[in-house]
Amino acid sequence: MSRLSNFYLLTYNSVQAFGWTISLYRLLDNFVATKSTSGAYSSVGELICFLQTAAFLEIIHGAIGLVPTGVLLPLMQWGGRVHFLVAVVRQLHEVQQLPSVFITFLAWSLSEVIRYSHHALNCLGVGLFWLTYLRYTAFIILYPIGVTIGEMWLMYQAIPFMIKNNLYADAFSYLPFSYYNAIKVLLFVYPLFFLKLYLHLFKQRKSKLGKQHKKKRN
């Protein structure tokens, strides 16, 4: 990898790590101050929308070979999160105070602080075993929590408000189904996408932690 590419990736991952750290701090600070999860979106919603939208760059990174992630899996995760954030939560004020928003944001923030910090340090040639272990272990708990009682549960709770507000009625007027019916189908296939990504992360864990253990033994 060229110095320019490495510098770019260091900058990108550092900015994302910093942004998600701010998000995590604001989220927890608001929770401690109010003793409630209802202020999650008002405290960090717009910041997370920005950070997650900017993560589209990771799809481009994979497409041009800047990183060896490919395109499909990053696109699946990015598309699911951005749809959840921008198309559902941001559009329905009624759901923004639900606990599932707090749960989702907390799971995302924790996992992304770990992931981007790990990537940024790798760009500097710094490998911390404990951080690598967290990078490829924390997802085991955080990912299912964020997807199931976070994203999926909130979208299910949002369906009555989609019907009440005729959400995206104009955009779907020429189609034989409504947006909320599309959400029902999405909720049905969501576990399949989740399982594909989840199993891929376990493959990464086996590969990366296996290498780390070999280095420690040597």
Secondary structure as UniProt FT lines:
FT   HELIX           3..34
FT   TURN            38..39
FT   HELIX           40..54
FT   TURN            55..56
FT   HELIX           57..63
FT   TURN            64..65
FT   TURN            68..69
FT   HELIX           72..82
FT   HELIX           83..89
FT   TURN            90..91
FT   HELIX           93..95
FT   TURN            96..97
FT   HELIX           99..123
FT   TURN            124..125
FT   HELIX           129..135
FT   TURN            136..138
FT   HELIX           139..145
FT   HELIX           146..152
FT   HELIX           153..165
FT   TURN            166..174
FT   HELIX           179..217
//
